[in-house]
């Protein structure tokens, strides 16, 4: 049975920067949970960040690949550089995915860790631009396909292809 890495906040765990969850009501995720497929993980907490914590964004909205290459940093709203924690969290997610045999992930859109299609632009004004979070970039670089919570049907189709 294929396992699926999933953002812990989508599973109701209060791990987000504001100490809340972003619980998904998606029936497919609930079914996968019942089947024992899901491997919940929060890279930011795994990287050593507390709950709650200041919001963080990738400077310039550069995206996770730029962070991984050292061309951009992840900065918290209080001005602190939290890049090392985000990179450590991404590595933790990759290690967990590998040890669990994961080839597919469903992560929280917009997050500087988990964003799949977009990330906040680094200005802390609520604006987003195209790009991936640090964890998504690392997972995809290592062959793990990542979908956001609004594209679970596509994730299900990919899962079916993996299991065919």
Buried (B, 14 or more C-beta within 10 A) or exposed (E): EBBBBBBBBBBEBBBBBEEEBBEBEBEBBEEBBEEEBBBBBBBBBBBEBEBEBBBBBBBBBBBBBBBBEEEBBBBBEEEEEBBEBBBBBBBBBBEBBEEBEBBBBBBBBBBBBBBBBBBBBBEBEEEBBEBBBBBBBBBBBEEBBBBBBEBBEEBBEBBEEEEE
